[in-house]
Amino acid sequence: MNWHEYVAETGEIPAWPYPLEYGNEKVIESDVLVIGGGVAGCRAAIAALKRGATVAVADRGFSKRSGEGGAGVDHWHGAVTNPCSKITPERYSEAAMETTQGYTNGLARYIIGKEGYDTLLEVEQMGVQIRDEDDEFKGSIFRDDETKLMFAYDLENKHCLRIYGYNIKPAVDKEMRRLGADVYDRVCITSLLTEGGRQGARVIGATGVSDRTGLFYIFKARAVVVSSGRTVRLWSFAPEYTESQSMCNINQTAMGHTIGWRAGAELIMMEQVVPHRLSGMGYAPYSTGNNNNTYQGAPTVDKNGKEVHYATAFGELVYDEKDIFMPSEEGSFVIGHGIALDHGQMPKYKITVTDPKLGEKLRSGEYEQPFYTDFTLLSEQSRRLIFGMMLSNEGKCRVPVYKTLTAWGYDPDQDMLQYPVADYGPQGLIDSSWAGAGQTPAKWKMGGGGFLTDWRLMTSLPGLFAAGCGPLPSQGCHGESHTAGRYAGRQAAVFALKHEAVEPDPEQIAKEKARVLGPVQRGGDVSWKEMNAAVARLMQDYCGDYKTEYTLDMGIRRMKDLMETEGERMYASNPHELARAIESLSLAELGIAYMQAAKARKASCPVLGFFRNDYPDSPEEWHCFVAVCQKDGEVQSRKVPCDYYLQEPYSPVLEENYRKYAELD
């Protein structure tokens, strides 16, 4: 019986089904605490356990399927050491830096290049299929018949793999639990504990609250890994939109960023604000016609059956299926989709796209809308690969799209999928129709940025490590999150086993507990939804596309006012609402961090999509990361070279740094 059936039958609203434990405490002790149980968090826990550390994992959801990778994956990026690859880890890292003019995580890219394929092989041992084991696609241009590996995007260099990853999250979750991780699901982490309760000191644990019982958790640890996702709900808030309409988790709050900011960690690239393409306002991913990402290579036709061809990144039309999966420039390689390298990406690294003159040809009458994906133009083998193997394994696609369309009678052997009707301009929105591009309000944004780390993926706070999409700025997507989590967990275990435990400051815990329980103890008249909506509106108004010192200062003042007025009047009727109220306050603090970062960069930066009306130029002295943090409550900032990880005290050689810091023994 669901909620609506219960109310209709009984005429009553169900009572809260869990015991209420407001004020009660539970202390958890471990060598390593992992915050966030997505794929990065699970892999961090597994790696730490294998190094002999005890591990506790605190997850906001249910770790079996939580996180952005919880629903599965069909592509694995960064497998550059697989036996068929022509790309080296050095080239992978250097290309990422080149295509973004340095505004990415070149350090993490190298680590991912070195360990990405090994990380995938471990997943295979956990029961995830990564090869065409049944020879279904034998002879395909996408398959290597010796290894049975299958490739995407770049058939010349073969560094991105197609995998059967629908069950990947349950597999890593099962392995994490089998090895002995102490997992706490549905816990909202509220703060980091630091030595002596001081900002900028070593991290020795965290606090949290159960969104089922209200129980207050005190996690004591020798090292902490933050793998808690990215910023989504800060500029946009529409809780009635369903998750099925977006590839990402539209409820992410980047709580890890906020607790790091409060603890005094340095954050970089926080001034980057990008359009919110995956907002939940589009269609269920791949439920409509498209020829992008998972559907790369799918043919497009207009209403009369006239084919729309792919083109290289330089605008040259391609007609052969294999050429769709070749580099746009000889001697280069295709980086691929979805790994946080879209900003400013150089054409020579881009995948083929829809004919860039489509809009012009549409208006001249050469083509007529609507457009369709016509799988019948493919060979049976390629058709099964895209609509069958790829679609049924990609996140949020197996059940809501693949199984639903099939159950309703859709047959790719004879049927077509219609594209959304749109005005196709020079950028070819047809490529992004699966993401709902063009349907999201202009002021809805997503924040970039994350922790500044060293070669151990340790932040500026001793004992605090970062992993995954979000905590590591511009780190990448699914496979890269696995790899970074695996690396950070190993590092955290080594740190924990070398350092003695430190008892948390009782005053720090008491203050945080009082703050957290405020909404259920004092009452009020402002709901968490009202607070979140107000935070998002403030960010839209004061931290949008164009900024000035004055408007940013005004935004910071108004956000602080909001926290001190309506924030103090927030109420929570149950533990679920309590956790959401804490998230809303966290988002307000995070909004201030973003505005402080925007203030700190006294220049515009087109690559980051960052523009200031009072500093419209982009002088060379500002071609750097801007690190921001808090110390004794005061905001501090400094410039950091984009290639800081190749400067003193590090070696200028990537491999030398990796060998020195990777803890391979």
N, C-alpha and C positions, 0 to 999 in steps of 0.2 A: 504494500500500500504506500503510495507516495503522499506528499504533503497535501496536495489538493484533494485527493480522495479522502484523506483523514478528516479534513475540515468539513467536506461535504457530508460525510457520514455522521460525524459526531457533533458538528456545530461548534467545535472548540479548537483553539490553537494548541498544538502539542506542547507539553511541558519540556523544559530543557532536559535532555536525556542523560547528562553526565553529572557526577557529583561536583559541587562547587567548592573549590579549595582556595579561595582568595586569602592571601596572607600567609598560607603555608609555603614552606620552602623545601626544595629537594636539592641536595648537593651531589654533583657528579664529578668524579676525579678521573683523569686519564693523562697519558703522556701527550697525546695530540687531540685537539678538538677541531672537527671539520664543520664549518658553518655553511649549510647548503648541501642538500643531498642529490643534486643533479648529476649528470655524467661526470663532470669535473670533480665534484665532491666524492662520489663513489670511488673514482679512480684514485683520488688522493688518499682515501681511507684504506683501500686495498694496498697501495704502495707502502704506506706507513706501517700497516700490519705486517707486511712481508719483511720489513726492516726491524721487526721485533718490538715495535711500540704498541702500547694500548691505545685504542681509538674510541672516541665518542663522536657521534654525528648528530647534529641538530638540523632538522629539515622543516621548512615551513609547510610542506605538504606531506604526502605519503611517498616515501622514497622509491617505491617500486616503479612509479610512473611520473615522478615529479620532474620539474625543470623543463627547459625548452627542448631537450632531447628525449623527453619521456615517451613520446609517441613513435619514435623510430627515426630512421635515416636511410637514405639510398646512396649518398655520396660520402666518400671519406677523403678529405683533403690532407695534404702534407705527407703522403706516403712516398716521399721522394727516394727512399732507399729500397723500394721494392725492386725485384730483379729485372724488371722491364723498363724502369725509369731511366731517362737521360738527364734528369735534373739532379743537381747536388744540393745539399743543405745550404751551402754558401750561396749558390745562385738563387735559391728560393728566398733566402733572407735579403740578399742584395736587390733582387727584383722588387720585393715588397717595399723596400726603402726608396728605390728609384721611382716607382710608379706613384708613390704618395709624397714625393719630395722630402722624405724623412719622417713624415707624420704618421708613423705606425710603430709597432713593437718589433723592431728588427731582432732583438734579443730572443723574444719568444718564438719568432719565426724560425730562427736557427735551431732552437731546442726542438721545435716541432718537426723540422726537417730531419734532424738526427734520430728522433725517437718515434716519429709518427707511425711508421710501418711496423716497428716492433710492438708498439702499443696495440695496433690492429691485430697482430698475430696472437697477442694475449687474449683479445676478445674472441678470436676463433676458438681458442682452447676452452672458453667459457660457454661455447655452444652456439655462437653466432656464425651463420654461413657467410663467408666472404668470397667464395669462388663458385663458378658454374659447375658444381659437383656432378650433376646429372647430364652434363653435355647438352643441355637444352639449346645453347647458343653456339655450339661447335661450328667453326667456320665463319662466324660473324667477324666483321671488321673491328668490333669492340672487344674481342676476346683474344687472349694469348693462350693457344692450345696447350702449351707445355705446362704452365702454372695454373691454367684455368681462371686466372684473374681477368676481370673485365674493367674497361677504362671509360672515362667520360671526359668531355670537353677538349682534350688534346690527345689525338691518336698518334701524334709524332713523338711526344715526350712521355706520355703514359705515367703521370704522377698522381692522378686523381682516380680513385677506384669506385666502381659501382658495387654496392654490397647489399645483402639481404638483411637489413638492420631493423626490421619491425620489432624484434624482441630484444634489442640491444640493452635497453634500460633494465628490464627485469633480470637480464643475465648478469649485468655488473652489480645490481643490487643484491642478487642472490649470492654472488661470490663475496661481496663485502660482508654480508651477514654470516656466511659460512666460515670466514676467517676470524670472526669474533668481534666485529664492530658492535658497539653499544649504541643502537640507533634510537633517537627520540624524534618521532614524527609529530607534525602539527605543533611545532614550537616556534614562536616568533622571537628571534634573538633581538634584544633591545639595546645592548651596550657591550663594549669590550672592557674587561678588567685589566688594569695596568699596575705595574709595580708601584706601591705607595700611593695609588690612586692618582698619579700624576699624568698630565698630558705629555705625550712624547716619550714615555717610558716603555720598558719592555711589556709586551702583552702576555698575560698569564691566565687568561680565561675569558668568560663572557657571562652575561645574564640573559634570561629569556622567560617567556610566559607561555603556558599552554593555552591554545585557543579552544580547548574542549573543557578544561576544568578551572583555568585561571591560576593553576599552580605556578609558583615562581621558582625558576631554576637558577642555580649557581653552578656554572661549569668551571672547574679548576683544571688548568692544563699547563704543560711546559712549553707548548707551541700551538699555534692556531692557524688554520688554513681558511681563508675566506673564499668561497666559491658560490656566491649568492645571487648571481644574475645581474641584469642591467637596468637602466632607467627607462621606464615606459609610462608610468602613471603620473609623471610630474607635470607634463604639459597637456595631458589629455585624460579625461575621465568620463567614461560612459559605461557604467557597470551593467547596463541592460544588454549591451552587445555581447554576443556569445564568442567564446574562445575558438569555436570551429571556423570562424571567418578570418582567422589570422594564423600565420605560421608561428608567430612568437607568442609568448605568454603576456597578454595585454594587462595583466594585473601585477607585473613585476614592479618592485619599489626600490631596487638597488639598496636594500637595507645595509649591505656590507659596506657600500660607499659611505653611508651616513655614520655608522658606528666607527669606521676608520677616521672620518673627518673629526668626529667628536673626540677620539682618542689622540689625535695629533699627527696622523699619518699624512705624508705628502701625496697629493693627487695631481695627475697631469692630464692634459687634453680635456679638461672639464669645461673649457669654453666652447668646445665643439657641440653644435646643435644641428641636427639633420632632420629632414622631413620624415614624418611618421608613416612609412609606406605600409606597414603591417599592423594597421590599427584595429582591424575587426570590422571595418566599414565596407570591405569588398565582398568577395564571394569566398566560399570555402576553397582553399588552395587547390588548383588544378581541377576544380569542378566545372570550369568554363574553358572555352578554347584558348589556347596560348601556345607559344613555341619557345619557352624560356626555361632555363634551369632544369628541372626534372623532365620537362617536355622538349628539351633542346633536340633539334632534329625533326620535330614533328612538322609536317607540311601544312601550310596555310593557303586557303583559297577564298576567293570572294563569292558573292551570291551567284555568280554565273559559272563558278568552278575554275576561274582563272587563278593560277598559282602565284603566290607572293613569294619571291625568292629571298634567301638569306644573303647577307653581304658581309664582307670583311669589315673590320673596324675602320678601314680606310674608304669604305663605300663601294668596293668592287663586288659585283654580284657573283655568287657561287651557285653551281647547279648540281654538282655531284654530292651524294650523301656524305662520303668520306671527307670532302673539302669543308663541310660544315664544322667538322671537328679537327681542323688544322689551324695552326697559328696564322694570324693575319699578316705576319711579316716573317720571311725566311730567316732562320737562325734564332728566332725568339721562341717563347712558349706561352701558353694560355694559363693565366693564374687561376681563373675559375670564378664561380659565383659564390656570394654569401660568406666571404671570409674577411669582411670589414676592410676591403681594399678598393671599394668603389669610388671613394672620393679622389678625384684627380687622376684616375687610372690612365696610364699611357696607352694609346691605341695598339701598340705592338704586343701588349700583354692581354688584350681583350678577346673574348669569344666572338664568334660571328653573331650578327644581329639581324633583325628585320631590315629589309631594304629601306635605307634612310630617306629615300624620296617617296615613300609610300603616301605621306600626306599630300604631297604635290600631285602625285598620280591619281589619288582619290578625288581631289578637287577638279582635276582636268577631265575626269570621266573615264580614265583608263581602267579603274577598278570601281566596283560598287559594293557598298555595305549591305548586309553585315558580312563579317569574315568568319571563317570556320576552320577548326583543326580537322584535317581530313587524313586519318590514319590509313585509309585504303590505298593511298599513294605510296606507302612504304611496303617493303617486303614483309611477309608474314612474321619472319624472325624479328625484324626491327620493330614491328608493331607490338609483338608480345613483350619485347624488352622494355619499351617505354610505358605502354598502358598496363602491362602486367607486372613485370618484375620491379620496375622503378616506382610506379605509382603505388603499388601495394606495400612498399617498404618505407616510403617517405613519411615524415612526421605528419600526423593529423590527416592522413589520406587513406589509410588501409580500410577503415570502417566507414567514415562519413562520405568518402568519395568513391573509392574503388568498389567496395562491397555494395554500397547503396545504388550507384549507377548500374552495376551489373544486375542487381536484384530487380531494378526497375525496367530492365530490358535493353539497356544500352549495349550495343555490340560494335566494337571498333572495327570489325571486319566489314561493316556496311553503314554504320552511322557516323555522323560528324558532331563535334561540339562547337556551339556558337560562341564567338567572342563577345564581350560587352561592346555595345556601340559607343564609339568615342571619336574625338577629333584627334587624328594622328598627326602630330607635329614632327619637327626635326628629330626629337629624341626618341620617336617610335614607341609611344606608350603601349603599343601592342605587345611589346616584349614583357611588360610588367603587369599585364591584365590579371594574372593569377594572384597578384599581391594586392589588388584593389587600388593600384596607383591612379591618381586623379579623382578618387572618391573620398579622400580624407580631407577634412578642413585644413586650410593653409596654415593656421596657427598651431595645429597639433604637431608636436615635435618629439624627437627622442634625443637624449643626451649621450654624448660620447664620454670618454675619459675613464680613468681608474687609477690604480695605485702605481706609483713609481717604484720599481723593484730593481734589485741587483741581479747578478747572474744565478743566484740561488732561488730566484723568484721571491725573495724576502723583501718586504716593504721597508720603509724608513724606520719602522718600529721593530726593534729586535723581537723575534719570536712570532711575528705576524707574516704569513705567506699569502700570496694571491694566486688564483687559478680560475680559468674559465672565461666565457664571454661576458664581459662587464668588469669584473675586478681587474683583469688585465686589459688595459686600453688597446683597442684595435687588434684584439688577439685572434679572432676568427670564429669558426662555427663548430659543428659537432665533433668531428675527429680531432680537431685542434684542442678542443676543451678536454677530451679524454687525455690527450698527451700532456697538456700543461698540468692537469690535475695529478697525473701519475708522477710527474717530475716534482711538483710542489709537495706532494705527500711524502716522497722520499726525503726531500730536504728537511721537511718539518720533523720527521722522525729522527734524523741525524742530529738536528738542533736539540730536540727534546732529550735525547739520550746523553747529550753532553752538558746539559744544564740542570741544575737543581730546581725543584719546585719552589715557588714563592707563594706564601699565603696572601690572599687578596686583602685589601684594605676594608675593614668592616664598615667604615663611614661611606666609602664609595658604593658599597652594596646597598646600604640602608637608604641612601639618597635615590638611587636608581629604583629601588623597590617602591618607594613612596611616589616617585614620578609615574611609574608604570601603573600602579593601582589607582591613581587619581580619578580616572573616569568612572570607576565603579564605586568609589568611596564618597566623592563629593557631590555626585549628581550634576545635572546641568540641562541645557535646552538646545544644544548643538549636536547633531549626529555626525558620525565619522564621514558619511557621504557628503554632507554639507561642507565639512572642513576640507576634504580632498578636492571638491569642486572649486572651492575658493583658492586653494593653493595653485591649482592648474590655471585658473583665470589670471592670477597674479603673474605667473610665469609667462603666459601668453602676452600679457601687457608690457612687462618690464624686462623680459629676457627672450625676446623674439628675434626676428631677422636683423634688426638694426638697433644699435645700442649707443648710449653716451654715458659718461661718468655720472651725470645728473640723474638720468632715468634709472641707472643701476643702483645708485644710492637710494633713490626713492623706493625702488623695489625691495631692497634690503630692509629699509625702515618699515615698509608696509607688511612685509612677511613677519618681521619681529612683532609688530603690533598684532597681527593675526594670531600668532602663537600665544601672546600674552592676554588676549581678550577672548575671542571665540575658542581658542585652543584650551583655555582654562575652564571653559564652559562645556566642553565635550562630555557626553555621557556614554556609558556602555551598559546595556541591559543583560549582557551575557559575555562569556569569555571570547566568543567569536568577534563580537563588536569591540571588545577591549583590544584585541590584537589589531583590528582594522584602525582603531583610534590611534594606537601607537604608530602604525604605519603612516597615518596621515600627518602626525607630528614629525615623524622622521622625514617625510617628503618636504615639509616646510624647511627643516634644517638643511636638507640637501639642496633645495632651491637657493638658499643663501650661499651655499658653497659654490654653486654654478655661477651666481652673480658675482661673487668675490673673484672667481677665476676670470670672468669676463672683464672685471675691472683691472686685474693684474696685467693683462695683455694690452699694452698701449699701442696697438697697431691692428690693422685688419689682416685677415689671413684667408684668402679665397679657397685654398686647399681644404681648410677646415670648415668652410662655409661660415666664417666668422667675420662680421663687419661692424665697425664702429664709425658712426657719423663724425665723431670728433677726432678720430685717428683713421682717415680713409686709406692711407698708404700702407705698404707692406715692406718696410726697409729691411735690409739684410740682417741687421742686428737683432731683429725679432724673429728670425728664422730659427726657432728653437722651441723646446717644450717650456711651458711656464708651470712650475710646481707651486702649489698652494697648500698651506697647512695652518693649523692653529697651535699656538704655544702660549700657555697661561691665558687662554681666552682671546688672544690677539692674533689676527690674521697676518701671516707672513708669506712672501712669495719670492721666488728666485728663478733665473733663467737656467735651463739645463740643455746642453747640446743634444740634438736629435740622435747622434751616435755616441752618447755618453758611455755606452757599454763597450766602446772600443777605445776609450781614452783612459788616462790615468785615473785610478790605479790598475786599470785593466790592460790587457794586451791589445794591440791593434788587429790581432788575428783571431777570427771567430773560433776556430778549432782549439786554439791554445786556451782560451777562456773556458770553453766547454769542458775540456779535459781537466782543467784545474778545479772547476766548481761543481761538476755534475754528480759527484758522489757515486761513481760507477762501481766502486768496490764494496 
